[in-house]
Amino acid sequence: MWMTIPIYDLSQSYLIGTLEPNHPIAKVDIQVNGKTVNVVSIPPGTQTLRVAMAGEIPTTRATITLLPEDTNGYIWQYQVPA
């Protein structure tokens, strides 16, 4: 899917991921329990995603969803493993 996100631990301050070379992702909408908490623009050629998430995830039962959007406006849905 062009993006890899490892398991997120509540003690971490950042959600960190890796993007494949030549990926089409232009931005990522990050939702916690269905509410958007961050939208990150991804410049062309970027291969690392690092987003400050301290205080955004209330519990270990929270659902974190990433909605990567490509340069054509197509949106994929990706749930972060917990």
PyMOL Python script that loads the backbone (N, CA, C, O; Angstrom):
from pymol import cmd

cmd.read_pdbstr("""\
ATOM      1  N   MET A   1       0.812  -1.193   0.000  1.00  0.00           N
ATOM      2  CA  MET A   1       0.000   0.000   0.000  1.00  0.00           C
ATOM      3  C   MET A   1       0.858   1.259   0.000  1.00  0.00           C
ATOM      4  O   MET A   1       0.312   2.359   0.084  1.00  0.00           O
ATOM      5  N   TRP A   2       2.118   1.145  -0.087  1.00  0.00           N
ATOM      6  CA  TRP A   2       3.064   2.266  -0.123  1.00  0.00           C
ATOM      7  C   TRP A   2       3.419   2.826   1.236  1.00  0.00           C
ATOM      8  O   TRP A   2       4.256   3.725   1.322  1.00  0.00           O
ATOM      9  N   MET A   3       2.794   2.314   2.332  1.00  0.00           N
ATOM     10  CA  MET A   3       3.059   2.875   3.638  1.00  0.00           C
ATOM     11  C   MET A   3       3.080   1.754   4.683  1.00  0.00           C
ATOM     12  O   MET A   3       2.235   0.860   4.665  1.00  0.00           O
ATOM     13  N   THR A   4       4.065   1.816   5.599  1.00  0.00           N
ATOM     14  CA  THR A   4       4.164   0.849   6.681  1.00  0.00           C
ATOM     15  C   THR A   4       4.193   1.607   8.001  1.00  0.00           C
ATOM     16  O   THR A   4       5.006   2.512   8.187  1.00  0.00           O
ATOM     17  N   ILE A   5       3.303   1.235   8.915  1.00  0.00           N
ATOM     18  CA  ILE A   5       3.249   1.848  10.240  1.00  0.00           C
ATOM     19  C   ILE A   5       3.403   0.724  11.257  1.00  0.00           C
ATOM     20  O   ILE A   5       2.603  -0.211  11.257  1.00  0.00           O
ATOM     21  N   PRO A   6       4.409   0.791  12.124  1.00  0.00           N
ATOM     22  CA  PRO A   6       4.556  -0.249  13.143  1.00  0.00           C
ATOM     23  C   PRO A   6       3.500  -0.099  14.239  1.00  0.00           C
ATOM     24  O   PRO A   6       2.769   0.891  14.264  1.00  0.00           O
ATOM     25  N   ILE A   7       3.421  -1.058  15.126  1.00  0.00           N
ATOM     26  CA  ILE A   7       2.488  -0.980  16.241  1.00  0.00           C
ATOM     27  C   ILE A   7       2.814   0.259  17.070  1.00  0.00           C
ATOM     28  O   ILE A   7       3.974   0.516  17.394  1.00  0.00           O
ATOM     29  N   TYR A   8       1.779   1.019  17.407  1.00  0.00           N
ATOM     30  CA  TYR A   8       1.946   2.263  18.167  1.00  0.00           C
ATOM     31  C   TYR A   8       1.762   1.973  19.649  1.00  0.00           C
ATOM     32  O   TYR A   8       0.841   1.255  20.037  1.00  0.00           O
ATOM     33  N   ASP A   9       2.630   2.524  20.467  1.00  0.00           N
ATOM     34  CA  ASP A   9       2.584   2.366  21.918  1.00  0.00           C
ATOM     35  C   ASP A   9       2.199   3.722  22.514  1.00  0.00           C
ATOM     36  O   ASP A   9       2.740   4.749  22.102  1.00  0.00           O
ATOM     37  N   LEU A  10       1.271   3.739  23.479  1.00  0.00           N
ATOM     38  CA  LEU A  10       0.819   5.011  24.064  1.00  0.00           C
ATOM     39  C   LEU A  10       1.943   5.814  24.711  1.00  0.00           C
ATOM     40  O   LEU A  10       1.798   7.021  24.905  1.00  0.00           O
ATOM     41  N   SER A  11       3.062   5.169  25.049  1.00  0.00           N
ATOM     42  CA  SER A  11       4.176   5.896  25.657  1.00  0.00           C
ATOM     43  C   SER A  11       4.978   6.686  24.619  1.00  0.00           C
ATOM     44  O   SER A  11       5.818   7.511  24.980  1.00  0.00           O
ATOM     45  N   GLN A  12       4.719   6.435  23.331  1.00  0.00           N
ATOM     46  CA  GLN A  12       5.433   7.149  22.273  1.00  0.00           C
ATOM     47  C   GLN A  12       4.800   8.525  22.044  1.00  0.00           C
ATOM     48  O   GLN A  12       3.597   8.708  22.228  1.00  0.00           O
ATOM     49  N   SER A  13       5.624   9.474  21.643  1.00  0.00           N
ATOM     50  CA  SER A  13       5.119  10.811  21.338  1.00  0.00           C
ATOM     51  C   SER A  13       4.803  10.980  19.859  1.00  0.00           C
ATOM     52  O   SER A  13       4.040  11.870  19.485  1.00  0.00           O
ATOM     53  N   TYR A  14       5.384  10.132  19.018  1.00  0.00           N
ATOM     54  CA  TYR A  14       5.227  10.263  17.566  1.00  0.00           C
ATOM     55  C   TYR A  14       4.747   8.972  16.935  1.00  0.00           C
ATOM     56  O   TYR A  14       5.132   7.877  17.347  1.00  0.00           O
ATOM     57  N   LEU A  15       3.908   9.118  15.936  1.00  0.00           N
ATOM     58  CA  LEU A  15       3.534   8.014  15.068  1.00  0.00           C
ATOM     59  C   LEU A  15       4.517   8.086  13.907  1.00  0.00           C
ATOM     60  O   LEU A  15       4.579   9.095  13.205  1.00  0.00           O
ATOM     61  N   ILE A  16       5.282   7.025  13.706  1.00  0.00           N
ATOM     62  CA  ILE A  16       6.331   7.037  12.685  1.00  0.00           C
ATOM     63  C   ILE A  16       6.054   5.935  11.674  1.00  0.00           C
ATOM     64  O   ILE A  16       5.735   4.807  12.049  1.00  0.00           O
ATOM     65  N   GLY A  17       6.174   6.255  10.419  1.00  0.00           N
ATOM     66  CA  GLY A  17       5.949   5.275   9.366  1.00  0.00           C
ATOM     67  C   GLY A  17       6.947   5.435   8.245  1.00  0.00           C
ATOM     68  O   GLY A  17       7.689   6.414   8.176  1.00  0.00           O
ATOM     69  N   THR A  18       6.947   4.449   7.367  1.00  0.00           N
ATOM     70  CA  THR A  18       7.845   4.445   6.219  1.00  0.00           C
ATOM     71  C   THR A  18       7.013   4.424   4.942  1.00  0.00           C
ATOM     72  O   THR A  18       6.039   3.679   4.836  1.00  0.00           O
ATOM     73  N   LEU A  19       7.399   5.233   3.993  1.00  0.00           N
ATOM     74  CA  LEU A  19       6.730   5.273   2.696  1.00  0.00           C
ATOM     75  C   LEU A  19       7.667   4.691   1.637  1.00  0.00           C
ATOM     76  O   LEU A  19       8.871   4.945   1.651  1.00  0.00           O
ATOM     77  N   GLU A  20       7.100   3.913   0.728  1.00  0.00           N
ATOM     78  CA  GLU A  20       7.908   3.329  -0.340  1.00  0.00           C
ATOM     79  C   GLU A  20       8.375   4.418  -1.310  1.00  0.00           C
ATOM     80  O   GLU A  20       7.710   5.442  -1.469  1.00  0.00           O
ATOM     81  N   PRO A  21       9.522   4.189  -1.957  1.00  0.00           N
ATOM     82  CA  PRO A  21       9.980   5.151  -2.967  1.00  0.00           C
ATOM     83  C   PRO A  21       8.921   5.290  -4.068  1.00  0.00           C
ATOM     84  O   PRO A  21       8.248   4.317  -4.411  1.00  0.00           O
ATOM     85  N   ASN A  22       8.780   6.464  -4.600  1.00  0.00           N
ATOM     86  CA  ASN A  22       7.850   6.760  -5.699  1.00  0.00           C
ATOM     87  C   ASN A  22       6.382   6.521  -5.346  1.00  0.00           C
ATOM     88  O   ASN A  22       5.571   6.226  -6.224  1.00  0.00           O
ATOM     89  N   HIS A  23       6.046   6.647  -4.072  1.00  0.00           N
ATOM     90  CA  HIS A  23       4.647   6.485  -3.658  1.00  0.00           C
ATOM     91  C   HIS A  23       3.818   7.650  -4.202  1.00  0.00           C
ATOM     92  O   HIS A  23       4.362   8.725  -4.455  1.00  0.00           O
ATOM     93  N   PRO A  24       2.502   7.449  -4.387  1.00  0.00           N
ATOM     94  CA  PRO A  24       1.638   8.527  -4.890  1.00  0.00           C
ATOM     95  C   PRO A  24       0.954   9.339  -3.787  1.00  0.00           C
ATOM     96  O   PRO A  24       0.118  10.189  -4.093  1.00  0.00           O
ATOM     97  N   ILE A  25       1.286   9.101  -2.511  1.00  0.00           N
ATOM     98  CA  ILE A  25       0.576   9.741  -1.407  1.00  0.00           C
ATOM     99  C   ILE A  25       0.938  11.226  -1.304  1.00  0.00           C
ATOM    100  O   ILE A  25       2.115  11.588  -1.281  1.00  0.00           O
ATOM    101  N   ALA A  26      -0.085  12.073  -1.243  1.00  0.00           N
ATOM    102  CA  ALA A  26       0.113  13.521  -1.148  1.00  0.00           C
ATOM    103  C   ALA A  26      -0.168  14.051   0.257  1.00  0.00           C
ATOM    104  O   ALA A  26       0.433  15.032   0.696  1.00  0.00           O
ATOM    105  N   LYS A  27      -1.097  13.382   0.959  1.00  0.00           N
ATOM    106  CA  LYS A  27      -1.381  13.775   2.337  1.00  0.00           C
ATOM    107  C   LYS A  27      -2.004  12.601   3.067  1.00  0.00           C
ATOM    108  O   LYS A  27      -2.503  11.659   2.452  1.00  0.00           O
ATOM    109  N   VAL A  28      -1.966  12.674   4.407  1.00  0.00           N
ATOM    110  CA  VAL A  28      -2.556  11.634   5.240  1.00  0.00           C
ATOM    111  C   VAL A  28      -3.419  12.298   6.307  1.00  0.00           C
ATOM    112  O   VAL A  28      -2.957  13.158   7.058  1.00  0.00           O
ATOM    113  N   ASP A  29      -4.670  11.884   6.356  1.00  0.00           N
ATOM    114  CA  ASP A  29      -5.614  12.337   7.375  1.00  0.00           C
ATOM    115  C   ASP A  29      -5.571  11.282   8.475  1.00  0.00           C
ATOM    116  O   ASP A  29      -5.814  10.105   8.208  1.00  0.00           O
ATOM    117  N   ILE A  30      -5.265  11.688   9.715  1.00  0.00           N
ATOM    118  CA  ILE A  30      -5.163  10.752  10.831  1.00  0.00           C
ATOM    119  C   ILE A  30      -6.366  10.952  11.740  1.00  0.00           C
ATOM    120  O   ILE A  30      -6.619  12.052  12.229  1.00  0.00           O
ATOM    121  N   GLN A  31      -7.114   9.849  11.960  1.00  0.00           N
ATOM    122  CA  GLN A  31      -8.303   9.901  12.799  1.00  0.00           C
ATOM    123  C   GLN A  31      -8.120   9.015  14.025  1.00  0.00           C
ATOM    124  O   GLN A  31      -7.509   7.949  13.950  1.00  0.00           O
ATOM    125  N   VAL A  32      -8.656   9.469  15.151  1.00  0.00           N
ATOM    126  CA  VAL A  32      -8.703   8.674  16.375  1.00  0.00           C
ATOM    127  C   VAL A  32     -10.175   8.557  16.743  1.00  0.00           C
ATOM    128  O   VAL A  32     -10.855   9.555  16.979  1.00  0.00           O
ATOM    129  N   ASN A  33     -10.651   7.320  16.787  1.00  0.00           N
ATOM    130  CA  ASN A  33     -12.066   7.046  17.077  1.00  0.00           C
ATOM    131  C   ASN A  33     -12.994   7.836  16.155  1.00  0.00           C
ATOM    132  O   ASN A  33     -14.026   8.347  16.591  1.00  0.00           O
ATOM    133  N   GLY A  34     -12.617   7.932  14.879  1.00  0.00           N
ATOM    134  CA  GLY A  34     -13.456   8.588  13.876  1.00  0.00           C
ATOM    135  C   GLY A  34     -13.335  10.097  13.797  1.00  0.00           C
ATOM    136  O   GLY A  34     -13.980  10.720  12.953  1.00  0.00           O
ATOM    137  N   LYS A  35     -12.525  10.698  14.655  1.00  0.00           N
ATOM    138  CA  LYS A  35     -12.357  12.159  14.656  1.00  0.00           C
ATOM    139  C   LYS A  35     -10.969  12.507  14.106  1.00  0.00           C
ATOM    140  O   LYS A  35      -9.966  11.946  14.548  1.00  0.00           O
ATOM    141  N   THR A  36     -10.915  13.423  13.152  1.00  0.00           N
ATOM    142  CA  THR A  36      -9.633  13.846  12.587  1.00  0.00           C
ATOM    143  C   THR A  36      -8.838  14.615  13.639  1.00  0.00           C
ATOM    144  O   THR A  36      -9.324  15.592  14.209  1.00  0.00           O
ATOM    145  N   VAL A  37      -7.607  14.160  13.890  1.00  0.00           N
ATOM    146  CA  VAL A  37      -6.744  14.828  14.868  1.00  0.00           C
ATOM    147  C   VAL A  37      -5.530  15.464  14.206  1.00  0.00           C
ATOM    148  O   VAL A  37      -4.847  16.285  14.819  1.00  0.00           O
ATOM    149  N   ASN A  38      -5.254  15.088  12.953  1.00  0.00           N
ATOM    150  CA  ASN A  38      -4.097  15.641  12.267  1.00  0.00           C
ATOM    151  C   ASN A  38      -4.213  15.364  10.770  1.00  0.00           C
ATOM    152  O   ASN A  38      -4.696  14.307  10.366  1.00  0.00           O
ATOM    153  N   VAL A  39      -3.776  16.305   9.960  1.00  0.00           N
ATOM    154  CA  VAL A  39      -3.674  16.122   8.508  1.00  0.00           C
ATOM    155  C   VAL A  39      -2.253  16.503   8.140  1.00  0.00           C
ATOM    156  O   VAL A  39      -1.801  17.613   8.419  1.00  0.00           O
ATOM    157  N   VAL A  40      -1.553  15.569   7.508  1.00  0.00           N
ATOM    158  CA  VAL A  40      -0.139  15.757   7.204  1.00  0.00           C
ATOM    159  C   VAL A  40       0.073  15.772   5.692  1.00  0.00           C
ATOM    160  O   VAL A  40      -0.319  14.834   4.997  1.00  0.00           O
ATOM    161  N   SER A  41       0.691  16.834   5.187  1.00  0.00           N
ATOM    162  CA  SER A  41       1.070  16.884   3.774  1.00  0.00           C
ATOM    163  C   SER A  41       2.360  16.105   3.580  1.00  0.00           C
ATOM    164  O   SER A  41       3.273  16.180   4.402  1.00  0.00           O
ATOM    165  N   ILE A  42       2.426  15.358   2.489  1.00  0.00           N
ATOM    166  CA  ILE A  42       3.599  14.546   2.190  1.00  0.00           C
ATOM    167  C   ILE A  42       4.230  15.071   0.901  1.00  0.00           C
ATOM    168  O   ILE A  42       3.698  14.828  -0.182  1.00  0.00           O
ATOM    169  N   PRO A  43       5.344  15.781   0.994  1.00  0.00           N
ATOM    170  CA  PRO A  43       5.999  16.284  -0.213  1.00  0.00           C
ATOM    171  C   PRO A  43       6.518  15.124  -1.078  1.00  0.00           C
ATOM    172  O   PRO A  43       6.871  14.071  -0.549  1.00  0.00           O
ATOM    173  N   PRO A  44       6.566  15.313  -2.397  1.00  0.00           N
ATOM    174  CA  PRO A  44       7.097  14.274  -3.275  1.00  0.00           C
ATOM    175  C   PRO A  44       8.502  13.851  -2.840  1.00  0.00           C
ATOM    176  O   PRO A  44       9.330  14.687  -2.478  1.00  0.00           O
ATOM    177  N   GLY A  45       8.752  12.553  -2.882  1.00  0.00           N
ATOM    178  CA  GLY A  45      10.072  12.037  -2.524  1.00  0.00           C
ATOM    179  C   GLY A  45      10.248  11.728  -1.047  1.00  0.00           C
ATOM    180  O   GLY A  45      11.250  11.123  -0.666  1.00  0.00           O
ATOM    181  N   THR A  46       9.301  12.126  -0.204  1.00  0.00           N
ATOM    182  CA  THR A  46       9.388  11.856   1.229  1.00  0.00           C
ATOM    183  C   THR A  46       9.195  10.368   1.486  1.00  0.00           C
ATOM    184  O   THR A  46       8.288   9.751   0.927  1.00  0.00           O
ATOM    185  N   GLN A  47      10.047   9.788   2.332  1.00  0.00           N
ATOM    186  CA  GLN A  47       9.932   8.368   2.624  1.00  0.00           C
ATOM    187  C   GLN A  47       9.698   8.079   4.106  1.00  0.00           C
ATOM    188  O   GLN A  47       9.638   6.916   4.506  1.00  0.00           O
ATOM    189  N   THR A  48       9.566   9.126   4.924  1.00  0.00           N
ATOM    190  CA  THR A  48       9.297   8.933   6.344  1.00  0.00           C
ATOM    191  C   THR A  48       8.135   9.825   6.769  1.00  0.00           C
ATOM    192  O   THR A  48       8.068  11.004   6.424  1.00  0.00           O
ATOM    193  N   LEU A  49       7.223   9.221   7.528  1.00  0.00           N
ATOM    194  CA  LEU A  49       6.093   9.942   8.088  1.00  0.00           C
ATOM    195  C   LEU A  49       6.327  10.015   9.592  1.00  0.00           C
ATOM    196  O   LEU A  49       6.500   8.981  10.239  1.00  0.00           O
ATOM    197  N   ARG A  50       6.337  11.210  10.153  1.00  0.00           N
ATOM    198  CA  ARG A  50       6.527  11.380  11.593  1.00  0.00           C
ATOM    199  C   ARG A  50       5.536  12.442  12.061  1.00  0.00           C
ATOM    200  O   ARG A  50       5.620  13.609  11.681  1.00  0.00           O
ATOM    201  N   VAL A  51       4.592  12.001  12.902  1.00  0.00           N
ATOM    202  CA  VAL A  51       3.504  12.873  13.327  1.00  0.00           C
ATOM    203  C   VAL A  51       3.409  12.892  14.847  1.00  0.00           C
ATOM    204  O   VAL A  51       3.341  11.838  15.479  1.00  0.00           O
ATOM    205  N   ALA A  52       3.404  14.086  15.437  1.00  0.00           N
ATOM    206  CA  ALA A  52       3.253  14.223  16.886  1.00  0.00           C
ATOM    207  C   ALA A  52       1.850  13.758  17.273  1.00  0.00           C
ATOM    208  O   ALA A  52       0.855  14.275  16.767  1.00  0.00           O
ATOM    209  N   MET A  53       1.781  12.776  18.176  1.00  0.00           N
ATOM    210  CA  MET A  53       0.496  12.215  18.579  1.00  0.00           C
ATOM    211  C   MET A  53       0.309  12.214  20.097  1.00  0.00           C
ATOM    212  O   MET A  53      -0.682  11.676  20.589  1.00  0.00           O
ATOM    213  N   ALA A  54       1.240  12.803  20.844  1.00  0.00           N
ATOM    214  CA  ALA A  54       1.135  12.822  22.305  1.00  0.00           C
ATOM    215  C   ALA A  54      -0.188  13.460  22.726  1.00  0.00           C
ATOM    216  O   ALA A  54      -0.515  14.567  22.297  1.00  0.00           O
ATOM    217  N   GLY A  55      -0.933  12.765  23.555  1.00  0.00           N
ATOM    218  CA  GLY A  55      -2.197  13.278  24.051  1.00  0.00           C
ATOM    219  C   GLY A  55      -3.383  13.107  23.118  1.00  0.00           C
ATOM    220  O   GLY A  55      -4.513  13.413  23.497  1.00  0.00           O
ATOM    221  N   GLU A  56      -3.145  12.622  21.897  1.00  0.00           N
ATOM    222  CA  GLU A  56      -4.234  12.471  20.923  1.00  0.00           C
ATOM    223  C   GLU A  56      -4.951  11.122  21.037  1.00  0.00           C
ATOM    224  O   GLU A  56      -6.089  10.981  20.591  1.00  0.00           O
ATOM    225  N   ILE A  57      -4.281  10.136  21.633  1.00  0.00           N
ATOM    226  CA  ILE A  57      -4.851   8.796  21.719  1.00  0.00           C
ATOM    227  C   ILE A  57      -5.202   8.526  23.181  1.00  0.00           C
ATOM    228  O   ILE A  57      -4.306   8.349  24.007  1.00  0.00           O
ATOM    229  N   PRO A  58      -6.497   8.491  23.510  1.00  0.00           N
ATOM    230  CA  PRO A  58      -6.912   8.430  24.903  1.00  0.00           C
ATOM    231  C   PRO A  58      -6.669   7.098  25.612  1.00  0.00           C
ATOM    232  O   PRO A  58      -6.339   7.086  26.798  1.00  0.00           O
ATOM    233  N   THR A  59      -6.825   5.984  24.909  1.00  0.00           N
ATOM    234  CA  THR A  59      -6.667   4.669  25.535  1.00  0.00           C
ATOM    235  C   THR A  59      -6.102   3.670  24.534  1.00  0.00           C
ATOM    236  O   THR A  59      -6.018   3.943  23.337  1.00  0.00           O
ATOM    237  N   THR A  60      -5.717   2.512  25.049  1.00  0.00           N
ATOM    238  CA  THR A  60      -5.210   1.453  24.166  1.00  0.00           C
ATOM    239  C   THR A  60      -6.330   0.858  23.317  1.00  0.00           C
ATOM    240  O   THR A  60      -6.053   0.137  22.358  1.00  0.00           O
ATOM    241  N   ARG A  61      -7.561   1.139  23.642  1.00  0.00           N
ATOM    242  CA  ARG A  61      -8.698   0.636  22.865  1.00  0.00           C
ATOM    243  C   ARG A  61      -9.115   1.602  21.744  1.00  0.00           C
ATOM    244  O   ARG A  61     -10.040   1.306  20.988  1.00  0.00           O
ATOM    245  N   ALA A  62      -8.455   2.725  21.637  1.00  0.00           N
ATOM    246  CA  ALA A  62      -8.782   3.708  20.597  1.00  0.00           C
ATOM    247  C   ALA A  62      -8.494   3.122  19.218  1.00  0.00           C
ATOM    248  O   ALA A  62      -7.555   2.346  19.044  1.00  0.00           O
ATOM    249  N   THR A  63      -9.305   3.501  18.256  1.00  0.00           N
ATOM    250  CA  THR A  63      -9.097   3.081  16.874  1.00  0.00           C
ATOM    251  C   THR A  63      -8.407   4.212  16.127  1.00  0.00           C
ATOM    252  O   THR A  63      -8.924   5.326  16.052  1.00  0.00           O
ATOM    253  N   ILE A  64      -7.232   3.916  15.575  1.00  0.00           N
ATOM    254  CA  ILE A  64      -6.463   4.905  14.810  1.00  0.00           C
ATOM    255  C   ILE A  64      -6.575   4.536  13.339  1.00  0.00           C
ATOM    256  O   ILE A  64      -6.221   3.427  12.938  1.00  0.00           O
ATOM    257  N   THR A  65      -7.066   5.466  12.546  1.00  0.00           N
ATOM    258  CA  THR A  65      -7.252   5.224  11.123  1.00  0.00           C
ATOM    259  C   THR A  65      -6.455   6.258  10.334  1.00  0.00           C
ATOM    260  O   THR A  65      -6.520   7.457  10.608  1.00  0.00           O
ATOM    261  N   LEU A  66      -5.706   5.773   9.353  1.00  0.00           N
ATOM    262  CA  LEU A  66      -4.980   6.664   8.448  1.00  0.00           C
ATOM    263  C   LEU A  66      -5.706   6.659   7.110  1.00  0.00           C
ATOM    264  O   LEU A  66      -6.059   5.603   6.585  1.00  0.00           O
ATOM    265  N   LEU A  67      -5.921   7.842   6.571  1.00  0.00           N
ATOM    266  CA  LEU A  67      -6.572   7.967   5.274  1.00  0.00           C
ATOM    267  C   LEU A  67      -5.596   8.636   4.304  1.00  0.00           C
ATOM    268  O   LEU A  67      -5.635   9.852   4.117  1.00  0.00           O
ATOM    269  N   PRO A  68      -4.715   7.829   3.685  1.00  0.00           N
ATOM    270  CA  PRO A  68      -3.776   8.402   2.718  1.00  0.00           C
ATOM    271  C   PRO A  68      -4.518   8.825   1.448  1.00  0.00           C
ATOM    272  O   PRO A  68      -5.370   8.097   0.940  1.00  0.00           O
ATOM    273  N   GLU A  69      -4.183   9.993   0.957  1.00  0.00           N
ATOM    274  CA  GLU A  69      -4.803  10.512  -0.261  1.00  0.00           C
ATOM    275  C   GLU A  69      -3.719  10.734  -1.302  1.00  0.00           C
ATOM    276  O   GLU A  69      -2.681  11.331  -1.018  1.00  0.00           O
ATOM    277  N   ASP A  70      -3.974  10.242  -2.522  1.00  0.00           N
ATOM    278  CA  ASP A  70      -2.959  10.417  -3.563  1.00  0.00           C
ATOM    279  C   ASP A  70      -3.131  11.758  -4.279  1.00  0.00           C
ATOM    280  O   ASP A  70      -4.035  12.533  -3.965  1.00  0.00           O
ATOM    281  N   THR A  71      -2.266  12.011  -5.225  1.00  0.00           N
ATOM    282  CA  THR A  71      -2.270  13.293  -5.939  1.00  0.00           C
ATOM    283  C   THR A  71      -3.528  13.487  -6.783  1.00  0.00           C
ATOM    284  O   THR A  71      -3.817  14.606  -7.205  1.00  0.00           O
ATOM    285  N   ASN A  72      -4.287  12.403  -7.039  1.00  0.00           N
ATOM    286  CA  ASN A  72      -5.535  12.493  -7.809  1.00  0.00           C
ATOM    287  C   ASN A  72      -6.764  12.604  -6.912  1.00  0.00           C
ATOM    288  O   ASN A  72      -7.889  12.682  -7.406  1.00  0.00           O
ATOM    289  N   GLY A  73      -6.552  12.612  -5.586  1.00  0.00           N
ATOM    290  CA  GLY A  73      -7.662  12.734  -4.656  1.00  0.00           C
ATOM    291  C   GLY A  73      -8.258  11.405  -4.212  1.00  0.00           C
ATOM    292  O   GLY A  73      -9.245  11.394  -3.476  1.00  0.00           O
ATOM    293  N   TYR A  74      -7.680  10.281  -4.642  1.00  0.00           N
ATOM    294  CA  TYR A  74      -8.178   8.969  -4.215  1.00  0.00           C
ATOM    295  C   TYR A  74      -7.729   8.705  -2.782  1.00  0.00           C
ATOM    296  O   TYR A  74      -6.573   8.954  -2.442  1.00  0.00           O
ATOM    297  N   ILE A  75      -8.638   8.201  -1.934  1.00  0.00           N
ATOM    298  CA  ILE A  75      -8.344   7.965  -0.521  1.00  0.00           C
ATOM    299  C   ILE A  75      -8.418   6.472  -0.209  1.00  0.00           C
ATOM    300  O   ILE A  75      -9.394   5.803  -0.547  1.00  0.00           O
ATOM    301  N   TRP A  76      -7.366   5.958   0.446  1.00  0.00           N
ATOM    302  CA  TRP A  76      -7.346   4.586   0.944  1.00  0.00           C
ATOM    303  C   TRP A  76      -7.622   4.642   2.436  1.00  0.00           C
ATOM    304  O   TRP A  76      -7.469   5.698   3.050  1.00  0.00           O
ATOM    305  N   GLN A  77      -8.025   3.526   3.031  1.00  0.00           N
ATOM    306  CA  GLN A  77      -8.201   3.468   4.480  1.00  0.00           C
ATOM    307  C   GLN A  77      -7.241   2.437   5.041  1.00  0.00           C
ATOM    308  O   GLN A  77      -7.142   1.325   4.521  1.00  0.00           O
ATOM    309  N   TYR A  78      -6.528   2.805   6.111  1.00  0.00           N
ATOM    310  CA  TYR A  78      -5.551   1.937   6.740  1.00  0.00           C
ATOM    311  C   TYR A  78      -5.689   2.074   8.243  1.00  0.00           C
ATOM    312  O   TYR A  78      -5.603   3.181   8.776  1.00  0.00           O
ATOM    313  N   GLN A  79      -5.905   0.951   8.941  1.00  0.00           N
ATOM    314  CA  GLN A  79      -6.009   0.996  10.388  1.00  0.00           C
ATOM    315  C   GLN A  79      -4.678   0.613  11.013  1.00  0.00           C
ATOM    316  O   GLN A  79      -4.084  -0.403  10.654  1.00  0.00           O
ATOM    317  N   VAL A  80      -4.217   1.429  11.944  1.00  0.00           N
ATOM    318  CA  VAL A  80      -2.948   1.186  12.605  1.00  0.00           C
ATOM    319  C   VAL A  80      -3.106   0.020  13.573  1.00  0.00           C
ATOM    320  O   VAL A  80      -4.026   0.015  14.391  1.00  0.00           O
ATOM    321  N   PRO A  81      -2.205  -0.980  13.486  1.00  0.00           N
ATOM    322  CA  PRO A  81      -2.308  -2.104  14.424  1.00  0.00           C
ATOM    323  C   PRO A  81      -2.027  -1.649  15.849  1.00  0.00           C
ATOM    324  O   PRO A  81      -1.135  -0.835  16.087  1.00  0.00           O
ATOM    325  N   ALA A  82      -2.792  -2.179  16.789  1.00  0.00           N
ATOM    326  CA  ALA A  82      -2.611  -1.809  18.202  1.00  0.00           C
ATOM    327  C   ALA A  82      -2.298  -3.026  19.034  1.00  0.00           C
ATOM    328  O   ALA A  82      -2.114  -2.914  20.246  1.00  0.00           O
TER     329      ALA A  82
END
""", "prot")
cmd.dss("prot")
cmd.show_as("cartoon", "prot")
cmd.util.cbc("prot")
cmd.orient("prot")
